[in-house]
Amino acid sequence: MATDGTQLLKNALKQLLFSGDYSDFTIVCGERTWKVHKAIICPRSDYFARAVTFGKEAEDKCIDLVEDDPEVVGLMLEYFYTGDYKVLIREPNAAGFPHTCPQFAAYSANSYSGSVNMTQRINNRYNTNLVFICPHHTCNQDQTYPVQAYRCPICADIHPEHLIQHARLYELADKYQIQGLKPLIEGRFKAACQLYWKSEQFPIASDIVYATTPEEDKGLRKIVVDTIAQHMELLKKPEMEPLMVTYNGLAFGLLKIKAEAYGWQ
């Protein structure tokens, strides 16, 4: 009964965002407009709490987020009203997630155990050269997820474009001081990096991370550095060189990881 009540509440709040019923404030970004509710957005954001109280925005009961991307602002507002967000997929990921182990081709698991080196371990075991295996792939360990069209159910909704959207949403979480959003983004950004570190979107997302977050904010920055440290071949990509030159924190973070790994004194 409690679960049903919680879901009804979530549905009602989401409907308020879509309908704009009973709204008392307006957020504009580009060509999009949202009728929002102070009682929902202000407790989660010190920035908006001030905006609805002082200055021109408070008088007009409207704020124009001229510097932001409407699509990302929409994700931010979805989080305000539901405690979650879902990046829309413009194009299906036709490539899927190959699962070609000869002995256990029918199963994939939901455990992270051993995920970092699982691809190499399976390649060695079966003398194969697989391009990619989902990081949740733990054949012959915890066979709880049947593969659905060669896609792990956890990773099926993760796409390369998500790297950029997560990074942009993190920027808004910092800019508008949104409580609880950063840890949620970090988990999803990390999962996307594990899957798509080879993608053309990874350098773009890395640039956004370092250009839009303060140096003391290690959330996404650490994930970017750790990903590069695990896949040093990324440094051969032309897109990565400007990042290493521009952002000293990125280059130093990578050097520090390698120094610790090799025991440099």
C-alpha positions, -999 to 999 in steps of 0.1 A, spaced: 0 0 0 28 24 9 45 16 -24 13 24 -43 10 56 -24 45 67 -32 41 59 -69 8 79 -70 27 109 -55 55 106 -80 30 105 -109 11 135 -95 43 156 -92 53 146 -127 19 156 -141 23 190 -124 54 196 -144 38 186 -177 5 205 -171 17 235 -152 -14 234 -131 -13 256 -99 21 270 -109 34 302 -94 67 307 -113 79 304 -149 112 292 -163 121 301 -198 150 286 -218 153 292 -256 119 284 -271 107 263 -242 87 275 -212 79 256 -180 52 266 -155 68 255 -122 61 255 -85 82 273 -60 74 247 -33 91 221 -54 121 237 -70 132 260 -41 138 234 -14 162 216 -38 180 247 -51 194 277 -32 198 295 -65 161 294 -74 152 300 -38 169 334 -41 156 340 -76 120 338 -65 126 360 -36 147 390 -47 151 411 -78 135 413 -112 128 376 -114 109 377 -82 89 407 -94 81 392 -128 77 357 -114 98 345 -143 135 337 -150 151 333 -184 180 309 -185 196 324 -216 229 306 -212 216 271 -210 205 243 -233 167 238 -232 170 200 -234 193 199 -204 171 223 -184 143 199 -191 163 171 -175 170 193 -145 133 201 -140 125 164 -144 148 157 -115 132 184 -94 98 168 -98 106 131 -99 140 127 -82 153 111 -114 160 120 -150 161 101 -183 181 112 -213 160 107 -244 175 86 -272 173 102 -306 186 71 -325 186 35 -313 219 19 -306 220 -5 -335 254 -18 -325 241 -35 -293 263 -52 -268 280 -83 -283 280 -114 -260 300 -141 -278 314 -163 -252 312 -199 -267 302 -216 -234 279 -191 -218 264 -171 -248 229 -172 -233 237 -153 -200 249 -121 -187 248 -110 -150 241 -78 -130 272 -80 -109 301 -56 -112 326 -81 -98 356 -85 -121 340 -62 -147 370 -40 -154 391 -68 -168 364 -91 -179 367 -85 -216 405 -93 -216 400 -123 -194 374 -138 -217 394 -129 -248 424 -148 -233 403 -178 -222 387 -184 -256 415 -170 -277 392 -143 -292 396 -107 -300 362 -92 -290 356 -55 -296 334 -50 -266 318 -68 -237 294 -51 -213 311 -43 -180 283 -62 -162 293 -94 -181 303 -120 -155 297 -154 -173 296 -185 -151 295 -164 -119 260 -150 -113 238 -160 -142 207 -139 -133 202 -118 -165 193 -135 -198 208 -115 -226 181 -96 -246 191 -93 -282 228 -93 -271 222 -64 -248 226 -63 -210 194 -50 -195 214 -26 -173 233 -11 -202 207 -13 -230 196 23 -224 231 38 -223 243 55 -254 274 75 -264 255 108 -265 246 104 -228 282 113 -219 277 148 -232 242 152 -216 254 140 -182 283 164 -183 260 193 -192 235 184 -165 263 182 -140 272 218 -150 236 229 -141 237 209 -108 267 230 -98 255 263 -113 221 261 -97 232 244 -65 208 214 -68 208 191 -39 213 154 -46 217 156 -84 255 153 -87 258 118 -71 231 105 -95 249 119 -125 282 106 -114 270 70 -113 255 73 -148 285 91 -163 308 64 -149 287 37 -165 287 55 -198 325 60 -197 330 23 -191 310 15 -222 320 43 -245 354 55 -237 364 49 -273 336 70 -287 340 104 -303 317 118 -275 342 110 -247 367 138 -255 338 163 -259 323 153 -226 357 155 -209 362 190 -223 327 200 -209 336 185 -175 369 204 -171 356 236 -186 324 239 -165 333 226 -130 356 242 -104 389 225 -98 379 214 -63 349 195 -76 363 161 -82 330 143 -91 332 139 -129 368 150 -131 380 119 -113 359 97 -135 375 112 -166 410 108 -153 404 73 -141 390 63 -175 420 77 -194 443 60 -169 426 26 -176 428 32 -214 460 50 -221 456 45 -258 432 74 -256 462 97 -256 469 87 -292 436 103 -303 441 138 -318 411 151 -299 427 143 -265 459 163 -270 442 198 -267 426 186 -234 459 175 -219 475 208 -229 446 230 -218 437 215 -185 467 211 -162 445 194 -136 437 166 -161 474 160 -170 485 162 -134 457 139 -122 467 113 -148 504 116 -140 496 112 -103 476 80 -109 505 65 -129 531 76 -103 511 57 -76 506 27 -98 543 23 -106 555 33 -71 574 64 -82 589 82 -53 
